[in-house]
Amino acid sequence: MAKIVLGIGCAHTPQLHTPADKWEIRAERDARDGVPMWYKGERLKYAEVLEQRQHLDLQAQTKMEIREERLRKSFAAVDVLAEVFARANPDVVVIFGNDQSEMFLDDIKPAFTIMGCPEFENMPRTEEQISRLPPGIALADPGHLPDHDRQVFPGHPDLARHIAEHAIRKEFDVSYSNRQFHPDPGRAQTSGMPHSYGFIYKQIFRTHVKPHVPVDTNTFFPPNQPLAPRCYALGKVVGEAIREWDRDLNVCVIATGGLSHFVVDEDFDHDIMEAMERNDFEHLLRYSEGYYQAGSSEIKSWIAAGGAMQDSGLVGHIVDYHALYRTPAGTGSSTAFMYWQ
């Protein structure tokens, strides 16, 4: 039987690969109410978030030397996860991630998609695609896209199909794909995989490319966003499928994304990480759905991955955490790094 031997939780925020002196590009957009502002479970305007958080003096944490130090420490944490992955040397990887209108456009946005493609390709954006991006987004492309040429990564159709069939038996109506979906290049912002997966290819796999199965969840976009308990339940089903798979292979489970953004809430993030460390999913599922919206919706990928690992006997380890603030209201991204072994 297959065995889950490693779990990884890793932020994939583009802010990590945006130079610290360029964060103002997104900061100006934040202050114009240019991104969804969810804080403490409520949707607010930028001015309302700023008013609620003035007493925290977050302006002091936007200084350039603090930004650069937190980037350095975050990169060091990514290095730790890459080393842990290389040492474990799993045979196959299951990645819980999400798409942000990169692969699934307005034509269709499945709630859950298990991808059983023989291979996955990632490639740089075209100049035309870059011209359609919001300001500042392309600056982060080196973090998740190839520098020059197309790259190809192996999938694992056998495991993907096994997971899908097991999910159906457990009454999960999942979407399944045996080829990579390439949206209309005239409308798409990228031609490769979503950045949640591209970040893992480039920052965690590095030279240790492994066959993998993306399990994509529509965390961002209504009306068919799965609720956090449903994501946890799917994770449990995926974990069961892996452990019942009649192949003598070692499996790594990865959660990509999160934690809180676009309003960073450090107390909430530490609570999430500590609950994940002690496998306390009852606690995680007590939060209202408003806490798991916008960028913070990617925490659902961590919850799903945790569900998959829960009965595998792994122990959680927090590597590091940082708040990348870009405005006095505390907008920006958090970077969280954990592994289970």
N, C-alpha and C positions, 0 to 999 in steps of 0.2 A: 504494500500500500504506500501511497505517496505520503510525505511528511512535511508539514510547515515548519521550517527551521529558523526563519528570520522574518521579522517585520520591520518596516521603516515608515516613519512619518516625516515628510519633508515639505516645507514651504516651497512654492514655485513662483512667487511674486515677481513680475517684471521689474519692480523697484530695486530688487537685488542687483540687477545688471544695468541699472540706470545710474550714470555717474552722479555722485552726491550733489554736485553743483548744478545739476539739471533737474532736480526734483521740483524746482519752482514751476516748471512747465505744467506739471499735474496739479500743483498747489493752487495755481491761478484758476484752473478749471474747477477744482473742489469748491473754492470760494464763490464761484458763480453758480453753485448748485449743479455742477456738471456731472456728478456721480451720485448714485443712490446713497443716502445717508441713513443708515440704520444704527441706532445706539440704544442699548438696554431694552431691546425688543420692540422699539418704536421707530417709525419712519419720520425723520425730522428734516428741516432745512438746515443749511450750514450755519446760519446765524443762531438757530436754536441750540445746535450742538455746542457752538462756541460759548454761548451764554451759560449752559449747564456746566462747562468744564473750565471756566476762567480761573477758578480757585486752584487748579492744578498747575498753573504756570507752565503749560506745555511748550510755550514759545522758547523757553530756555533749552528744551531738548531738540530744537531744530537747528542748533548751531552746527556749523560745518564740521568742526572737529569731532562732535558727537556722532554726526551722520557717518563720517568716514570710519570712526572706530567701530561702530555697530556693523557696518558693512564688512570690515575686516574679520570681526568675530563670527559673523554669519558665514562667510566663506570658509573659515576654519572649521565650523560645524559641518558644513557640506562635505568638506574633506574627510572628516571623521566618518560620516555615513558612507561615503564612497569606499573608504578603507574597510569598514565593517562588511559591506556588501562583497568586496573582493575577497576577503578572508573566508566568508561563508561559502562563496562560490556555488550558489544554488544552480540547479539544473534548469529551472523554469521560474518565471515571475508572473504574478497576477497584480495588475496595477489598477487601483480604484482612483479614477480621475473624472474630469468633467470637461465639457466643451463649452466655449463661449462664442457661439456663432462663428466658429472657425471651420468646422466640418459640417455641422447640422445648421442650415440656415432656416428661413421662415417656412420652407417647404414642409419640413418635418423635424420635430424635436422629440425623439423617443424618451420616455422616462428612464428606462434602463436599457443599455445595449451591451451585449457580450460580443466581442469582436474576435472571430475565428479566422482571421486572414493568414495566409501562409507567410506573408511579409508585410511590413509597414515601411513607408518611405517618408522621409522628411527632407525638406529642401528650402533654400532661401526664398524670401519673397521677391516678386518681380517689382520693378520700379512703379508699375501701375498700381499694384496692390499697396505698396507703401504710400502712394498718393491718397489712398482712401482711408488711411488710418487716422484715429484721433491724434492730436499733438503729443509728441513724446514717446509714443508706443514703440516705434521702430528702433529707438535707442537701446532697448532691452533685447533686441533680437539675438545678439551674441550669446545670451544665456540659454536659449532653447532651440535655435536654428543652426544648421550647418554654416560654417564660415564661407564656403564656396560651393561645393558640388552637392548633388543629391546623395543622401545616405539611405541605406536600406537595413532594416532590423528584422530578425526572424520572429514570426508569430508562432503559436502552438495550437493549430486547429483541433488536434485531438482533445486537449484539455478543455479548450473553449466549448467544444460540442458537448463534452461530458458535463461541464458546469451548466450549460443551457438545458440539457435534458433533465438534469437533477432539479434545476429550478422549476421547470414545468411540472415535474412530478410533485413538487412542493407548492404548487398553485401560484407560482410567480409567472406572470405573462410578460416575458422579456422579449425584446427585439434581439435579433441575431444577424450578424453580417459575416460573410465569408470572403469579402473583398473590401479594401479600404474605400471609403466614400470620398469622392472628389467633387466638391460643389462647383457650380458654374464659375469659371475663373473671372468672368465679367462682374461678378458680385462678391466673390469670396475675398477675404483679406489674407489668406494664406493658401498654399497648395499642398502642404504637408499635414502632419498630425497636429492636433491642438497643443498649445504650449504646455498644458499640464503634463503631457507625455513627453514632449520634446525636451523639457527640463530634466526629466529622469534619464532620458537617453544620454544627454550631454554631461550632466553633472553627477549622476550616480553610476550609470553603466560604464561610462568612459570607454576604456579599452576592453571591458569585461561584458561584451554584448551577449545577452541571453535571450532565448525564445520567451515570448511573453504573451499574455492575454490582457488587453485593456477591458475593464468593466466600467463603462461610462454611465454617469448619472446626470440627468438634467437638473442640477442643483439651482441654477440661476433663474430660469425663465418660466413664469406662469403661462398657462394654468396647470400644467401637469408636472409640477415639482414634487417628487416624492417627499413625504414627511420624514423627519429624523427616525422615528421608530421603524418605518418601512425600510429605510436604508440599513439600519441595524439588522433587521430581519433578513434582508437579502445577504448581508455579510455572513450571517450565521449559515445560511444555505450554501453560500460559496465555500465556506470553510468545511462544511460537511462533505460537499462534493469532492474537494481536494483530498480529504482524509480517506474517502471511500474509493478513490481512483486506484485501479489495480496496476499501478506503475511504481516501480521502486525508485522514485525520484524525490529530490529535495526541492521544496518550493519556498520562494520568498513572496511575501505580501507587502505591497507598497501603497501608502496613501499619499497622494500628491495634492498640495494646496493648503489653504488656510494659514493661520487661524483667523483672528478678527481683522477685517478690513471691509470697507474703506475707512471706517472709523475704528481706530485701534483701541481695544479695551483690555488692558493688561491683566486686571483682576479676573476677568472672564477667561482669558487665555490660560492663565496659570491654573484656574479651576478645571478647565478642560484637560490640560496635560496631566494634572495630578489624578484626575478621575480615570484617564486612559492608562496611567501607570498602575493603578490598583484594580483595573478592570471593573470599574463601577459604572456600568452603563445605565443602571436605574437612575443614577444621579444625572447623567448627561441627558437623558430623555425627559427630565423634569422641566427643562428650559422650554419656554414657548417658542413657536415657530419663528417669531419675529427676531429671535437671536440668531437664527440660521438663514439669514437673507443676504442679498448682495454678495460681496466677496466672502463674507463669513459663512455662506452656504457651503463652502468647500469643507467645512468641518464635518459635513455629512460623509465625505469620503473617508475621513479618519474614523468616524463611527462605524462605517461599513467594514473597513479593514480590521478594526478592533473586534467586531463581531466574528469575522472570519478566523482571527487568531485565538479567540477566547478559550477554546477547548484544546489548545495545542501545547499548553504548559510553558509558554514563553514568559519571560520576565521583562518588564518595561524599564527603560533607562532614558532619562531626559538628558540630552546632550547640551542644548543651549536654547535660549529664547531672546529675541530683541524686538523692540518697538521702533519702527522706522517712521518717525513723525515728520510730516512735511508742512503742517500748518499749526497755528496756535489752538485750533479746535481739536487737534489730535487726529486729523485724517492722515492716511498713509497706509502702511501695511505692517503686519507683524511677521516675524520669521521664527518658526518653531521647528525643532529638530529632535526626533526621538528614534530609538530602535528597540526592538523586542527580540530576545534571544534565549 
